[in-house]
């Protein structure tokens, strides 16, 4: 044991000696490299000094006593090629220049033009005092200037704005003017472009970039302040807030789509992206355009009367069983995709009560929508799962278009409405406004947003009213109800024939059965949960052995078998076992 220990100690000692030797070699190598570098720098310095000494000997009669240093005269160099930085303008020097040959001043160079600047001048932008050339170096970034007013120490620095091609000069006098960017009139000290007669606030020059990318538009917007760049149009509205835009002043604009936006609206809704990496070409998805529309596999195909092919049996990604196309008329059944009344033709599951409109079966797998900056993915309904639609602000258990990055969701009906809406309930075109709006919805008085606004009048329409079905049925009533936009008569008294307790406001939309002269509130017809499909049976093996049926409410309020609370609405039940459980308790 002692021999082994001694042997290990010897090995460790040997390794340490080798490491020390290696470190010493590296230190010597680094020291040698530093010496070589110093020698090289010294040789270059000596060569430059020799050149400058040659110039100083040959050109001693051309000297300049500069105001920055009255002790050392500057020596003229007729053709300097060293690229040193000018002490005055901070630019590289190539050509005629002055330098100081004294020890400690070898880096002190001037362009000939900078060294010979006059010490004082009168400028028309500041006529009341002379401007004195100052040696003070003021770091303005792009805007370096050294002329100061001796009386008021006013710095005459120009300003470079992203959106303008010429430098802007400050006017050091306060007066009333209208800013050509923000369009606001007020008293202040503007910046001016002498070539364009362009006046602007200093804050506006810094605040607004040349280009922005906003959430609700697919292309980059460019800042413009000239109405000459516009296509002819009957009217010009900001397509973010749907308010008028004065095109004589600054605004953001897309010439491809004739899309305009107020400066502040665009800045408040811009995307924080790298504009240099943004692909503003054809590879950017068109709004509501499919990326991958393969949502089902075709099992059988037939020919329509017009000669077009139609898939009569499919396997849809949202359902485990095959679906067959049918023209059967069903009452009180809903599509599992859009949660609207099922109408022929539609796809039906022969094994369970799963239905899809033909249009819902053909929904694209991915799409863009003006309410969100990321692409949205189509996801099917899952038992006991519901989502919150960010457009109509309702819960839904049908298909959803969801953002995989930030969980933004839209139900199918809201996803199919883009930024321009033509609705039979209003005679004018409506534009989508995605910012808070001071007026309520004209059809129900809600104050929600996003909201559609009319560019001609004060009409506004929220997503709830925009997606209400134009015709629907109510329980066992034999006739369909149509959505009405104006009062059914001029009696002045309007009641709902379902609730019979509340007086209807004649300004708001309502459902009406013309055959029976039967008016009703929309909420009374479509119910409290219009975006839920009830009646489906689902298996939850972890809580019950039999399939559970999803129901809206019960009248006897049984106890939940899990939390023991009262089951009033949104319940799963097993009628066979008298088993009840809240949807949120699954």
C-alpha positions in Angstrom: 0.0 0.0 0.0 2.8 2.4 0.9 4.6 1.7 -2.4 1.4 2.3 -4.4 0.8 5.6 -2.6 4.4 6.7 -3.2 4.0 5.8 -6.9 0.8 7.8 -7.2 2.4 10.8 -5.5 5.3 10.6 -8.0 2.9 10.5 -10.9 1.0 13.5 -9.6 4.2 15.4 -9.1 5.4 14.6 -12.6 2.0 15.7 -14.1 2.2 19.0 -12.2 5.7 19.6 -13.5 4.6 19.0 -17.0 1.6 21.4 -16.7 3.9 24.1 -15.3 6.3 23.6 -18.1 3.5 23.8 -20.6 2.1 27.0 -19.0 5.6 28.6 -19.1 6.0 27.8 -22.8 2.6 29.4 -23.5 3.6 32.5 -21.5 6.8 32.8 -23.4 5.0 32.4 -26.7 2.5 35.1 -25.8 5.3 37.4 -24.7 7.1 36.9 -27.9 4.0 37.6 -30.0 3.4 40.9 -28.0 6.9 42.0 -28.6 6.6 41.3 -32.4 3.3 43.2 -32.5 4.9 46.2 -30.6 7.9 46.2 -33.0 5.6 46.1 -36.0 3.5 49.0 -34.6 6.6 51.0 -33.8 8.0 50.5 -37.3 4.7 51.7 -38.8 4.7 54.7 -36.5 8.3 55.6 -37.4 7.4 55.3 -41.1 4.5 57.6 -40.7 6.6 60.1 -38.6 9.3 60.0 -41.3 6.7 60.8 -44.0 5.2 63.6 -41.8 8.6 65.0 -41.0 9.3 65.1 -44.7 6.1 67.1 -45.2 6.9 69.4 -42.3 10.4 70.1 -43.6 9.2 70.7 -47.2 6.1 72.7 -46.2 7.2 74.6 -43.1 6.3 77.9 -44.8 2.6 76.6 -45.0 1.5 76.7 -41.4 -1.7 77.6 -39.7 -2.2 78.7 -36.1 -5.5 77.2 -35.2 -7.8 78.6 -32.5 -8.1 75.2 -30.9 -4.4 75.2 -29.8 -2.6 78.5 -30.1 0.8 77.0 -28.9 1.3 74.5 -31.8 1.0 75.7 -35.4 -0.6 73.1 -37.8 1.5 72.0 -40.8 -0.1 71.7 -44.2 0.0 68.3 -46.1 -1.0 68.7 -49.8 -1.9 65.0 -50.4 -2.4 63.0 -47.2 -3.5 59.3 -47.8 -3.4 57.9 -44.2 -7.2 58.0 -43.6 -6.9 59.6 -40.1 -10.0 61.1 -38.5 -10.6 64.8 -38.8 -10.8 66.4 -35.4 -13.4 68.8 -36.6 -16.0 66.8 -38.6 -15.0 63.3 -37.5 -14.7 62.0 -41.1 -11.7 60.2 -42.7 -9.0 62.4 -44.4 -7.7 61.7 -47.9 -6.2 64.7 -49.6 -5.2 68.3 -48.5 -5.0 68.5 -44.7 -3.3 70.0 -41.6 -1.7 68.2 -38.8 0.3 68.9 -35.6 3.9 67.4 -35.6 4.6 68.0 -32.0 5.1 65.1 -29.6 1.8 64.0 -28.1 -0.3 65.5 -30.9 0.4 63.0 -33.7 -3.3 62.1 -33.9 -4.4 65.7 -34.3 -5.5 66.1 -38.0 -7.9 68.5 -39.8 -9.2 68.6 -43.4 -8.0 71.7 -45.0 -11.5 73.0 -45.4 -12.3 72.3 -41.7 -9.1 73.9 -40.4 -9.8 77.1 -42.5 -13.4 77.5 -41.4 -14.2 81.1 -40.3 -14.4 81.8 -36.6 -17.8 83.5 -36.9 -20.7 84.0 -39.3 -24.2 85.3 -39.5 -26.8 82.7 -40.5 -30.3 83.6 -41.8 -31.9 81.0 -39.5 -30.6 82.8 -36.4 -30.1 86.4 -37.5 -30.1 88.2 -34.2 -26.8 86.8 -32.9 -23.5 85.8 -34.6 -22.6 82.1 -34.6 -19.1 81.4 -33.2 -17.1 78.3 -34.2 -16.6 76.2 -31.0 -14.0 73.5 -30.3 -16.6 71.7 -28.0 -17.4 68.3 -29.4 -21.1 67.5 -29.0 -22.2 64.0 -29.7 -25.4 64.1 -31.7 -25.0 60.8 -33.4 -25.9 61.5 -37.1 -26.5 65.1 -36.3 -23.0 66.4 -35.3 -22.6 70.2 -35.5 -20.3 72.6 -33.8 -21.7 76.0 -34.4 -23.0 77.7 -31.3 -24.7 81.0 -30.6 -22.3 82.9 -28.3 -25.2 84.8 -26.7 -27.6 81.9 -26.1 -25.5 78.8 -26.6 -28.1 77.6 -29.2 -26.8 74.5 -31.1 -27.6 74.6 -34.9 -27.9 70.8 -35.3 -29.7 69.3 -38.3 -32.0 66.3 -37.9 -32.4 63.3 -40.1 -35.9 61.7 -40.2 -36.4 58.2 -41.5 -39.3 59.2 -43.7 -37.7 62.2 -45.4 -34.9 62.3 -47.9 -33.4 65.7 -46.9 -32.0 67.0 -43.6 -34.3 69.0 -41.4 -33.1 72.3 -40.0 -34.3 73.7 -36.6 -36.0 77.1 -36.6 -35.1 78.6 -33.3 -38.1 80.8 -33.0 -41.5 79.9 -31.5 -44.5 80.6 -33.7 -47.8 79.0 -34.9 -47.5 76.3 -37.5 -49.1 73.1 -38.7 -47.0 70.0 -38.6 -46.9 68.2 -42.0 -46.8 64.8 -40.3 -49.3 64.8 -37.4 -51.4 67.6 -38.9 -51.8 69.4 -35.5 -51.6 73.1 -35.3 -49.8 74.8 -32.4 -47.1 77.1 -31.3 -43.6 75.7 -31.2 -40.1 75.5 -32.7 -40.4 73.4 -35.9 -37.8 71.6 -38.1 -37.9 72.6 -41.7 -36.8 71.1 -45.0 -35.6 74.0 -47.2 -36.0 72.1 -50.4 -39.5 70.9 -49.8 -41.1 73.6 -47.6 -41.7 70.8 -45.2 -42.5 71.6 -41.5 -42.5 69.0 -38.7 -42.4 68.7 -34.9 -39.1 67.3 -33.6 -41.0 64.6 -31.7 -42.8 63.5 -34.9 -39.5 63.3 -36.8 -38.2 60.8 -34.2 -41.4 59.0 -33.3 -42.6 57.6 -36.7 -40.5 55.1 -38.7 -40.6 54.9 -42.5 -42.3 51.5 -42.5 -44.4 49.5 -40.0 -46.1 46.1 -40.1 -49.6 46.1 -38.5 -51.5 43.1 -37.2 -54.5 43.5 -39.5 -52.7 43.9 -42.8 -50.4 41.4 -44.7 -48.1 44.0 -46.3 -45.7 46.6 -44.9 -47.2 50.1 -44.6 -45.1 53.1 -45.7 -45.3 56.6 -44.1 -46.4 59.1 -46.7 -47.6 62.8 -46.4 -48.6 63.3 -50.1 -52.1 62.7 -51.4 -50.5 62.4 -54.9 -49.4 58.8 -54.1 -53.0 57.6 -53.7 -55.2 55.7 -56.1 -58.5 57.4 -56.8 -61.0 56.5 -54.2 -64.4 57.8 -53.2 -63.4 58.1 -49.5 -60.4 57.5 -47.3 -60.7 55.8 -43.9 -58.3 54.4 -41.5 -58.8 50.7 -41.7 -57.9 50.2 -38.0 -60.2 52.6 -36.3 -62.5 53.3 -39.3 -62.3 57.1 -38.9 -61.5 59.6 -41.7 -57.8 60.1 -42.7 -56.6 63.5 -43.9 -54.3 62.5 -46.7 -52.6 65.9 -46.8 -50.7 65.0 -43.7 -48.8 62.0 -42.5 -50.4 58.5 -42.5 -49.3 54.9 -43.2 -50.3 53.5 -46.6 -50.1 50.2 -48.6 -50.3 51.1 -52.3 -50.9 47.5 -53.3 -54.2 47.2 -51.4 -55.2 50.9 -51.1 -55.0 50.4 -47.3 -54.6 53.5 -45.1 -54.1 54.0 -41.4 -53.6 56.9 -39.0 -50.1 57.3 -37.6 -51.1 56.6 -34.0 -53.4 53.7 -35.0 -50.6 52.0 -36.9 -48.1 52.5 -34.1 -50.5 51.1 -31.5 -51.2 48.0 -33.6 -47.8 47.3 -35.0 -46.0 44.0 -34.8 -42.7 43.9 -33.1 -40.8 42.1 -35.9 -37.6 42.5 -37.8 -38.7 44.4 -40.9 -35.5 43.4 -42.8 -36.5 39.7 -42.4 -40.1 40.2 -43.2 -41.2 38.6 -46.5 -43.6 41.0 -48.1 -44.0 38.9 -51.3 -46.2 36.2 -52.7 -45.0 33.6 -50.2 -46.9 35.5 -47.5 -50.3 33.9 -47.0 -53.3 35.7 -48.3 -55.9 36.3 -45.6 -58.3 33.4 -45.3 -56.2 31.4 -47.8 -55.5 27.8 -47.2 -52.0 26.6 -46.3 -52.9 22.9 -46.2 -56.5 22.0 -47.0 -56.1 18.3 -46.6 -58.6 17.7 -43.8 -60.1 14.4 -45.0 -59.5 11.3 -47.1 -62.0 10.5 -49.8 -63.5 7.1 -49.7 -66.1 7.3 -52.4 -66.8 9.8 -55.2 -69.9 10.4 -57.3 -70.7 12.8 -60.2 -73.1 15.7 -59.8 -75.7 16.6 -62.4 -73.5 19.4 -63.7 -70.6 16.9 -64.1 -68.5 18.0 -61.1 -67.1 15.4 -58.7 -68.4 15.1 -55.1 -67.0 13.1 -52.3 -69.9 11.0 -51.0 -67.9 9.2 -48.2 -64.9 10.7 -46.4 -62.7 10.1 -43.3 -62.5 13.5 -41.7 -59.6 14.3 -39.3 -62.0 15.4 -36.6 -63.9 12.1 -36.3 -63.0 8.5 -35.8 -65.8 7.1 -38.1 -66.4 7.5 -41.8 -68.9 10.2 -42.8 -71.4 9.9 -45.6 -73.0 12.7 -47.6 -76.8 12.9 -47.3 -79.6 15.2 -48.3 -81.8 14.1 -45.4 -83.7 16.9 -43.5 -83.1 16.9 -39.8 -84.8 19.0 -37.1 -83.1 20.4 -34.1 -79.7 19.0 -35.0 -76.5 21.1 -35.2 -73.3 20.8 -37.2 -70.3 19.7 -35.0 -68.1 22.2 -36.8 -69.9 25.6 -36.8 -72.6 24.7 -34.2 -75.3 25.9 -36.6 -78.5 24.1 -37.6 -77.7 21.2 -39.9 -79.0 21.7 -43.5 -78.6 19.5 -46.5 -76.3 18.5 -48.1 -74.2 17.5 -45.1 -71.9 14.6 -43.9 -73.4 12.3 -41.3 -71.8 9.5 -39.2 -73.8 6.3 -39.4 -72.5 5.2 -36.0 -73.1 8.3 -33.9 -74.8 11.7 -34.0 -71.9 13.5 -35.6 -72.8 15.9 -38.5 -70.7 18.3 -40.7 -71.9 20.7 -43.3 -70.3 20.1 -46.6 -68.7 23.6 -46.3 -67.4 22.8 -42.8 -65.8 19.5 -44.0 -63.9 21.6 -46.6 -62.6 24.2 -44.1 -58.9 24.9 -44.7 -56.5 23.4 -42.1 -54.7 26.8 -41.6 -55.7 30.4 -42.3 -54.8 34.0 -41.5 -57.2 36.4 -40.0 -57.0 40.2 -39.7 -57.6 40.0 -36.0 -54.4 38.2 -35.3 -50.8 38.3 -36.5 -50.1 34.6 -36.5 -51.6 31.8 -38.6 -54.5 29.9 -37.1 -54.9 26.1 -37.1 -58.2 24.3 -37.4 -58.8 22.1 -34.3 -61.8 19.7 -33.8 -64.1 19.6 -30.8 -63.1 17.5 -27.9 -65.5 16.1 -25.2 -65.8 18.3 -22.1 -63.5 21.0 -23.7 -64.7 24.4 -24.8 -62.9 27.5 -25.8 -63.5 31.3 -25.7 -63.8 33.0 -29.1 -61.9 36.3 -29.0 -64.2 37.9 -31.6 -67.8 37.3 -30.4 -66.7 36.6 -26.7 -68.7 33.5 -26.4 -67.8 30.0 -25.3 -68.0 27.3 -28.0 -67.5 23.5 -28.1 -67.3 23.2 -31.9 -64.3 23.5 -34.2 -61.9 26.3 -33.4 -59.2 28.2 -35.3 -56.5 28.5 -32.7 -53.0 30.1 -32.6 -50.4 27.6 -31.6 -48.2 30.4 -30.2 -50.5 32.5 -28.0 -53.8 30.5 -27.8 -55.8 33.1 -29.6 -59.1 31.4 -30.8 -61.9 32.0 -33.2 -65.0 29.9 -33.8 -65.8 28.9 -37.3 -68.5 31.6 -37.9 -66.2 34.4 -36.8 -63.3 33.1 -38.7 -65.2 33.3 -42.0 -65.7 37.1 -41.6 -62.8 39.3 -42.9 -62.1 43.0 -42.5 -64.8 44.1 -45.0 -68.4 43.0 -44.3 -71.5 43.3 -46.4 -74.6 42.5 -44.2 -78.2 42.5 -45.3 -79.1 44.3 -42.1 -77.4 47.5 -43.2 -77.2 49.3 -46.5 -73.6 50.4 -46.4 -70.3 48.6 -46.3 -68.8 47.9 -42.9 -65.1 47.9 -41.9 -63.5 46.0 -39.1 -62.2 48.1 -36.2 -60.0 46.3 -33.8 -59.6 49.1 -31.2 -62.0 50.2 -28.4 -64.9 52.1 -29.8 -67.0 54.7 -28.0 -70.4 53.7 -29.6 -72.2 50.5 -28.8 -73.4 47.9 -31.3 -76.4 49.4 -33.1 -78.3 46.1 -33.0 -78.0 45.0 -29.4 -76.4 47.9 -27.5 -73.3 45.8 -26.4 -70.0 47.7 -25.8 -67.7 44.9 -26.9 -64.9 45.1 -29.5 -63.7 44.2 -32.0 -66.6 45.7 -33.9 -67.6 46.6 -37.5 -68.2 50.3 -38.3 -69.9 52.0 -41.1 -67.9 54.6 -43.0 -71.1 56.5 -44.1 -73.2 56.7 -40.9 -72.9 55.9 -37.1 -73.9 52.3 -37.5 -71.8 49.7 -35.7 -72.1 45.9 -35.6 -70.4 43.5 -33.2 -69.4 39.9 -34.1 -72.3 38.4 -32.1 -74.9 40.1 -34.2 -72.8 39.8 -37.4 -72.8 36.0 -37.0 -76.5 35.5 -35.9 -78.2 33.0 -38.3 -80.5 34.7 -40.7 -83.1 31.9 -40.2 -83.5 29.4 -37.4 -85.9 27.2 -35.6 -87.2 27.3 -32.0 -87.9 24.1 -30.2 -91.2 22.6 -31.5 -92.5 25.7 -33.3 -93.6 24.5 -36.8 -92.3 27.5 -38.8 -88.8 28.9 -39.0 -87.9 32.3 -37.5 -86.3 35.0 -39.7 -83.9 37.6 -38.4 -85.6 41.0 -38.7 -83.8 44.3 -38.8 -86.7 46.8 -38.4 -89.8 46.9 -36.3 -92.7 44.7 -37.6 -95.2 47.6 -37.4 -95.6 51.2 -36.2 -97.6 50.4 -33.1 -94.9 51.7 -30.7 -95.3 48.7 -28.4 -93.1 45.7 -29.0 -92.9 42.6 -26.8 -91.2 39.2 -27.0 -93.8 36.4 -27.2 -91.5 33.9 -25.5 -90.5 35.7 -22.3 -93.5 38.1 -22.4 -91.9 40.1 -19.6 -89.5 42.4 -21.3 -90.5 45.1 -23.8 -88.4 45.0 -27.0 -86.5 48.1 -28.1 -87.7 48.8 -31.7 -84.1 49.8 -32.7 -82.7 46.3 -32.1 -82.8 43.2 -34.2 -85.2 40.4 -33.4 -86.5 37.1 -34.7 -90.0 36.9 -36.3 -92.3 34.1 -37.5 -94.3 35.8 -40.2 -96.8 33.0 -40.4 -97.8 33.4 -36.8 -96.9 37.1 -36.3 -94.6 35.8 -33.5 -91.7 38.2 -32.5 -89.0 37.2 -30.0 -85.7 38.4 -28.6 -82.6 36.8 -30.3 -81.4 35.4 -26.9 -84.8 33.8 -26.3 -84.7 32.1 -29.7 -81.0 31.0 -29.9 -80.6 30.4 -26.2 -78.0 31.2 -23.6 -75.4 29.0 -25.2 -75.9 29.3 -29.0 -72.3 28.0 -29.7 -72.7 24.8 -27.8 -74.0 21.5 -29.2 -76.0 19.5 -26.7 -77.2 15.9 -26.9 -73.9 14.2 -27.8 -72.9 11.0 -25.9 -69.2 10.7 -24.9 -67.2 8.1 -22.9 -65.3 9.2 -19.8 -63.9 5.9 -18.4 -62.1 7.6 -15.5 -65.4 8.8 -13.9 -68.2 6.5 -15.2 -68.6 3.2 -17.0 -71.4 4.3 -19.4 -71.4 7.0 -22.1 -72.5 10.4 -20.7 -74.9 12.8 -22.6 -74.1 16.5 -22.6 -77.2 18.5 -21.6 -77.8 22.2 -21.2 -79.8 22.3 -18.0 -82.0 20.3 -15.6 -85.2 21.4 -13.8 -84.7 19.3 -10.6 -81.1 20.4 -10.0 -79.6 17.1 -9.0 -76.3 16.8 -7.1 -73.0 16.5 -8.9 -71.5 13.0 -8.2 -68.0 14.5 -7.9 -68.3 17.9 -6.1 -71.8 17.4 -4.6 -72.8 20.8 -5.9 -76.1 21.6 -7.5 -76.2 20.7 -11.3 -78.0 23.6 -13.0 -76.5 23.9 -16.4 -73.8 22.4 -18.7 -74.0 18.9 -17.3 -73.1 15.4 -18.3 -75.6 12.8 -17.3 -76.2 9.0 -17.5 -80.0 8.5 -17.5 -79.5 4.8 -17.0 -77.7 5.3 -13.6 -79.1 8.7 -12.6 -75.5 9.9 -12.7 -74.8 13.6 -13.0 -71.5 15.6 -13.2 -70.6 19.2 -14.0 -68.8 19.8 -17.3 -65.9 21.4 -15.3 -65.7 18.4 -13.0 -65.0 15.9 -15.8 
